């Protein structure tokens, strides 16, 4: 067996009062609930091992910080959850340590161990999964019995939320938590489809995605029945700009416009860019300094001060570095002698840094992770 190389908190079991975990009792419960798995206890390390997976347990004699958004989402399925959670005073942190496990196997083993903890800790009042989802302990205790069942029988709905939202065309549904498995959540609306049907189809597709444990390619087709197939497209969330999979009808893209990444005012006024321009190493009109964005996605086309100030900050840090100060003097002396090639050679490393900055900003702007303009506000607090 290879040596463990990763460790990450994956769940928290909230307790009304602090109580140490009895590892031997936990192992006995797990052997009864999941007899096909070998379970070993390491008391010194406060951990339990199931196969190649090690789960560490740490009692924290303090409540988890409040997360209103998490419990607002949880309230859609567990109306009384917030009241119970507000009374908790301690929690057990469950961390997964393993060699090379995929996210599905890590989720299975952690889910089983959390289920065993709930069976041994009557003080438990809730489970928080990946700091994203809140779940009722009774539901977790029951569903976790299927932790190692083959798809679609495994308890994937303990690991993701499916939330409704209102769009212009119809009611839609989005996932929270699927990102951990493939780097994207699902966001879709299918005009004319009732919400329960839509949620069911999203659940079936999410179940298939988790079971595959691999990236979903743009344009892949997933079947939810013998007659229904859906194409999944890579997109950016209309709510928070993160990568998502869009299913079904997609709102038509509004016309795009071309904007300078580094503004004309910054190009004109910043001495670093002025010198690079003189040396022929920077061209404000080039495609490298422009990005296509959709004006309809923003409140206005007034550039954010914070965006341009951030760029100026990066440029100024380069300007005052010892390496640049020396190169600046060599370049100016070369230009005064008419030796443009020598000036370019002195400044080339810094022109490369500007090119990298432009590339990073173009990618961030295109993916909705960086904002040149004020984005339109989210349509729902739940998102």
Phi, psi and omega per residue, in radians:
X1 nan 2.340 3.135
X2 -1.274 2.734 -3.083
X3 -1.300 2.494 3.100
X4 -1.028 2.406 -3.092
X5 -2.224 -0.245 -3.112
X6 -2.288 2.616 3.081
X7 -2.566 2.277 -3.138
X8 -2.628 2.387 3.021
X9 -1.062 2.339 -3.083
X10 -2.185 -0.427 3.141
X11 -2.708 2.834 3.030
X12 -2.360 2.335 3.053
X13 -1.808 2.021 -3.078
X14 -1.475 2.383 -3.069
X15 -2.129 2.502 3.056
X16 -1.198 -0.564 3.082
X17 -2.534 2.631 -3.092
X18 -1.177 2.342 3.074
X19 -2.616 2.177 -3.126
X20 -1.042 2.581 3.113
X21 -1.402 2.230 3.044
X22 -1.544 1.738 -3.031
X23 -1.104 -0.673 -3.123
X24 -1.168 -0.721 3.082
X25 -1.103 -0.708 3.112
X26 -1.066 -0.787 3.138
X27 -1.080 -0.704 3.122
X28 -1.089 -0.724 3.116
X29 -1.120 -0.756 -3.126
X30 -1.141 -0.627 3.110
X31 -1.138 -0.599 3.097
X32 -1.290 -0.712 -3.068
X33 -1.353 -0.574 -3.081
X34 -2.360 1.246 -3.032
X35 -1.177 -0.293 -3.125
X36 -1.395 -0.123 -3.126
X37 -1.854 2.425 3.024
X38 -1.402 2.318 -3.129
X39 -2.136 2.210 3.133
X40 -2.223 2.519 -3.106
X41 -1.867 2.392 2.991
X42 -2.119 1.639 -3.057
X43 -1.103 -0.693 -3.103
X44 -1.080 -0.670 -3.117
X45 -1.603 0.006 -3.107
X46 0.906 0.894 -3.087
X47 -2.468 2.866 3.079
X48 -2.338 2.418 -3.062
X49 -1.975 2.305 3.031
X50 -2.174 1.790 -3.047
X51 1.187 -2.252 -3.132
X52 -1.537 0.092 -3.034
X53 -1.891 2.363 3.107
X54 -2.040 2.231 3.114
X55 -1.974 2.089 3.114
X56 -1.651 2.510 -3.096
X57 -2.191 2.281 -3.131
X58 -2.340 2.125 3.091
X59 -1.435 2.204 3.080
X60 -1.973 2.041 -3.084
X61 -1.498 0.995 3.104
X62 -2.814 2.673 3.120
X63 -1.275 2.743 3.006
X64 -1.210 2.575 3.046
X65 -1.027 2.563 -3.124
X66 -1.190 2.489 3.105
X67 -2.395 1.626 -3.038
X68 -1.081 -0.706 -3.102
X69 -1.122 -0.715 3.138
X70 -1.048 -0.827 -3.063
X71 -1.370 -0.359 2.994
X72 -1.173 -0.753 3.081
X73 -1.126 -0.773 -3.120
X74 -1.068 -0.537 -3.111
X75 -1.117 -0.289 3.091
X76 -1.141 -0.541 -3.136
X77 -1.933 -0.350 -3.042
X78 -2.359 1.552 -2.968
X79 -1.102 -0.656 -3.067
X80 -1.606 0.094 -3.035
X81 -1.052 -0.765 -3.053
X82 -1.061 -0.721 3.129
X83 -1.053 -0.784 -3.141
X84 -1.151 -0.746 -3.086
X85 -1.138 -0.626 -3.120
X86 -1.099 -0.287 -3.112
X87 -1.710 0.044 -3.100
X88 -1.375 2.615 -3.060
X89 -2.228 -0.021 3.139
X90 -2.753 2.942 3.071
X91 -2.745 2.689 3.076
X92 -1.833 2.136 3.100
X93 -1.533 2.205 -3.123
X94 -1.873 2.028 -3.110
X95 -2.042 2.444 -3.137
X96 -1.760 2.248 3.090
X97 -2.204 2.173 -3.121
X98 -2.732 3.044 -3.062
X99 -1.410 -1.142 -3.063
X100 -2.484 0.628 -3.063
X101 -1.253 2.535 3.000
X102 -1.356 2.976 -3.090
X103 -1.103 -0.622 -3.126
X104 -1.135 -0.831 3.138
X105 -1.117 -0.649 3.098
X106 -1.123 -0.713 3.121
X107 -1.147 -0.703 -3.125
X108 -1.057 -0.904 -3.058
X109 -1.152 -0.716 3.131
X110 -1.158 -0.663 3.124
X111 -1.107 -0.739 3.125
X112 -1.101 -0.769 -3.118
X113 -1.164 -0.708 3.085
X114 -1.074 -0.716 3.075
X115 -1.039 -0.730 3.093
X116 -1.123 -0.681 3.093
X117 -1.058 -0.769 -3.126
X118 -1.084 -0.571 3.128
X119 -1.255 -0.358 -3.104
X120 -1.867 -0.149 -3.081
X121 -2.131 1.587 3.132
X122 -1.125 -0.286 3.122
X123 -1.317 -0.155 -3.066
X124 -1.129 2.331 3.140
X125 -2.119 -0.165 3.114
X126 -3.002 2.843 3.013
X127 -2.156 2.322 3.003
X128 -1.924 2.200 -3.099
X129 -1.868 2.099 3.105
X130 0.930 0.490 -3.120
X131 1.001 0.394 -3.132
X132 -2.087 -0.627 -2.966
X133 -2.169 2.492 3.033
X134 -1.966 2.336 -3.067
X135 -2.316 2.598 3.089
X136 -1.259 2.325 -3.077
X137 -1.088 -0.636 -3.134
X138 -1.117 -0.677 3.108
X139 -1.169 -0.740 -3.128
X140 -1.116 -0.737 -3.120
X141 -1.023 -0.728 -3.126
X142 -1.288 -0.907 -3.045
X143 -1.188 -0.505 -3.086
X144 -1.209 -0.232 3.040
X145 -1.058 -0.395 -3.134
X146 -1.738 0.369 -3.072
X147 -0.914 -0.647 -3.043
X148 -1.870 0.255 3.096
X149 -1.229 2.606 3.071
X150 -1.205 2.730 3.072
X151 -1.095 2.512 0.056
X152 -1.619 0.343 -3.038
X153 -1.451 -0.190 -3.119
X154 -1.311 2.770 -2.957
X155 -1.465 1.054 -3.053
X156 -1.160 -0.377 3.128
X157 -1.337 -0.056 2.895
X158 -1.383 -0.322 -2.994
X159 -1.804 -0.265 3.135
X160 -2.382 2.645 2.933
X161 -1.817 2.622 3.010
X162 -2.161 1.953 -2.989
X163 -1.912 2.485 3.075
X164 -1.450 2.694 2.977
X165 -2.617 2.827 3.118
X166 -1.778 2.245 3.045
X167 -2.039 3.068 3.132
X168 -1.072 -0.705 -3.048
X169 -1.439 -0.608 -2.961
X170 -2.990 -2.961 2.955
X171 -1.493 2.455 -3.129
X172 -2.184 3.138 3.117
X173 -2.502 2.507 3.095
X174 -2.386 2.691 3.136
X175 -1.751 2.680 2.959
X176 -2.225 2.157 3.115
X177 1.961 -0.372 3.126
X178 -1.169 -0.435 -3.132
X179 -0.941 -0.582 -3.106
X180 -1.088 -0.414 -3.047
X181 -1.671 -0.625 -3.059
X182 -2.345 0.105 -3.135
X183 1.340 0.210 3.096
X184 -2.588 2.614 2.919
X185 -1.803 2.997 3.082
X186 -1.726 2.415 3.049
X187 -2.463 2.040 -3.067
X188 -2.623 2.684 2.921
X189 -2.447 2.325 -3.115
X190 -2.109 1.727 -3.067
X191 -0.906 2.359 3.108
X192 1.562 -0.155 -3.115
X193 -1.675 2.323 3.110
X194 -1.143 2.573 -3.074
X195 -0.986 -0.797 3.138
X196 -1.033 -0.667 3.099
X197 -1.152 -0.720 -3.133
X198 -1.111 -0.803 3.132
X199 -1.067 -0.696 3.119
X200 -1.084 -0.716 -3.137
X201 -1.220 -0.696 3.085
X202 -1.067 -0.727 3.133
X203 -1.089 -0.744 -3.136
X204 -1.130 -0.720 3.140
X205 -1.196 -0.738 3.115
X206 -1.074 -0.687 3.116
X207 -1.054 -0.775 3.117
X208 -1.115 -0.712 -3.113
X209 -1.107 -0.795 -3.132
X210 -1.116 -0.717 -3.114
X211 -1.114 -0.616 -3.141
X212 -1.215 -0.615 -3.132
X213 0.984 0.731 3.065
X214 -2.620 2.849 -3.073
X215 -1.081 2.473 3.040
X216 -1.577 2.136 -3.129
X217 -1.362 2.624 3.102
X218 -1.075 2.171 3.128
X219 1.612 0.018 3.102
X220 -1.101 2.607 -3.124
X221 -1.901 2.304 3.094
X222 -2.099 2.419 3.114
X223 -1.761 2.353 3.063
X224 -1.892 -0.146 3.050
X225 -2.820 -3.106 -3.136
X226 -1.147 -0.390 -3.059
X227 -2.049 -0.191 -3.069
X228 -1.963 2.183 3.123
X229 -2.322 2.493 -3.101
X230 -2.287 2.484 3.066
X231 -1.618 2.344 3.110
X232 -1.851 2.224 -3.114
X233 -2.016 2.478 3.015
X234 -1.229 2.371 -3.129
X235 -2.689 -3.141 3.076
X236 -2.015 2.351 -3.089
X237 -1.036 2.384 3.063
X238 -1.282 -0.208 -3.085
X239 -1.642 -0.855 -3.024
X240 -2.370 0.160 3.011
X241 1.331 0.170 3.140
X242 -1.509 2.799 3.110
X243 -1.142 2.377 3.121
X244 -2.422 2.956 2.945
X245 -1.833 2.204 -3.135
X246 -1.800 2.237 -3.119
X247 -1.941 2.344 3.021
X248 1.347 -2.543 -3.032
X249 -1.104 2.318 3.119
X250 -2.054 2.337 3.110
X251 -1.016 2.249 -3.129
X252 -0.957 2.439 -3.142
X253 -1.231 2.365 3.075
X254 -1.342 2.803 -3.129
X255 -1.029 2.484 -3.140
X256 -1.680 2.693 3.056
X257 -2.221 2.757 -3.091
X258 -1.734 2.249 -3.105
X259 -2.248 2.542 3.065
X260 -1.251 2.304 3.118
X261 -1.204 -0.877 2.996
X262 -1.729 2.156 -2.970
X263 -1.163 2.703 3.075
X264 -0.988 -0.638 -3.132
X265 -1.125 -0.718 3.124
X266 -1.173 -0.736 3.114
X267 -1.048 -0.702 -3.089
X268 -1.257 -0.671 -2.937
X269 -1.720 -0.346 -3.036
X270 -1.520 2.184 -3.065
X271 -1.096 -0.528 3.117
X272 -1.111 -0.858 -3.125
X273 -1.205 -0.583 3.119
X274 -1.096 -0.730 -3.131
X275 -1.239 -0.716 3.103
X276 -1.087 -0.625 3.106
X277 -1.154 -0.752 3.114
X278 -1.044 -0.627 -3.112
X279 -1.472 0.003 3.133
X280 1.336 0.402 -3.099
X281 -1.876 0.003 3.100
X282 -2.520 2.310 3.126
X283 -2.283 1.881 -3.074
X284 -1.116 -0.363 -3.086
X285 -1.601 -0.043 -3.048
X286 -1.292 2.780 3.078
X287 -1.019 -0.486 3.125
X288 -1.048 -0.473 -3.097
X289 -1.768 0.354 3.132
X290 -2.364 2.642 3.128
X291 -2.427 2.546 3.077
X292 -1.672 2.189 3.116
X293 -2.266 2.827 3.127
X294 -1.755 1.939 -3.120
X295 -0.969 -0.539 -3.102
X296 -1.130 -0.282 -3.129
X297 -1.454 -0.085 -3.016
X298 -2.174 2.728 3.130
X299 -1.180 -0.585 3.118
X300 -2.798 3.093 3.090
X301 -1.833 0.463 3.054
X302 -1.510 2.116 -3.093
X303 -1.105 2.460 3.115
X304 -1.303 2.291 3.110
X305 -1.018 -0.690 -3.093
X306 -1.088 -0.611 3.128
X307 -1.136 -0.915 -3.099
X308 -1.201 -0.595 3.102
X309 -1.160 -0.625 3.093
X310 -1.082 -0.763 3.105
X311 -1.095 -0.780 3.130
X312 -1.062 -0.626 3.112
X313 -1.110 -0.752 3.113
X314 -1.103 -0.795 -3.121
X315 -1.085 -0.711 -3.095
X316 -1.214 -0.582 3.089
X317 -1.138 -0.654 3.056
X318 -1.133 -0.735 -3.049
X319 -1.049 -0.620 -3.059
X320 -1.686 0.046 3.115
X321 -1.227 2.590 -3.124
X322 -1.036 -0.697 -3.108
X323 -1.105 -0.720 -3.117
X324 -1.253 -0.697 -3.123
X325 -0.975 -0.758 3.127
X326 -1.170 -0.740 -3.132
X327 -1.167 -0.629 3.141
X328 -1.048 -0.802 -3.120
X329 -1.138 -0.757 3.123
X330 -1.079 -0.695 -3.104
X331 -1.183 -0.754 -3.138
X332 -1.140 -0.688 3.095
X333 -1.110 -0.710 -3.135
X334 -1.141 -0.748 3.134
X335 -1.115 -0.656 3.120
X336 -1.104 -0.523 3.114
X337 -1.515 -0.059 -3.108
X338 1.429 0.257 -3.103
X339 -1.710 1.371 -3.086
X340 -1.096 -0.659 -3.121
X341 -1.067 -0.727 3.120
X342 -1.141 -0.668 3.114
X343 -1.133 -0.741 3.136
X344 -1.090 -0.719 -3.126
X345 -1.086 -0.700 -3.133
X346 -1.182 -0.600 -3.026
X347 -1.699 -0.109 -3.023
X348 -0.988 -0.756 -3.141
X349 -1.039 -0.587 -3.094
X350 -1.393 -0.535 3.011
X351 -1.125 -0.627 3.091
X352 -1.118 -0.665 3.103
X353 -1.128 -0.664 3.113
X354 -1.161 -0.692 3.111
X355 -1.086 -0.733 3.098
X356 -1.103 -0.713 3.108
X357 -1.060 -0.794 3.131
X358 -1.083 -0.730 -3.137
X359 -1.124 -0.751 3.139
X360 -1.134 -0.719 3.134
X361 -1.177 -0.687 3.131
X362 -1.082 -0.757 3.124
X363 -1.125 -0.807 -3.135
X364 -1.106 -0.700 3.111
X365 -1.152 -0.717 -3.117
X366 -1.183 -0.578 -3.093
X367 -1.621 0.004 3.124
X368 1.323 0.376 3.095
X369 -1.709 -0.293 3.063
X370 -2.230 2.495 -3.066
X371 -2.174 2.156 3.030
X372 -1.465 -0.569 3.135
X373 -2.148 2.898 3.124
X374 -1.248 2.061 -3.127
X375 -1.259 2.706 3.050
X376 -1.146 2.587 -3.003
X377 -1.243 2.679 3.102
X378 -1.052 2.598 -3.065
X379 -1.467 -0.318 -3.113
X380 -2.612 2.428 3.126
X381 -1.115 -0.513 -3.103
X382 -1.152 -0.414 -3.100
X383 -1.289 nan nan
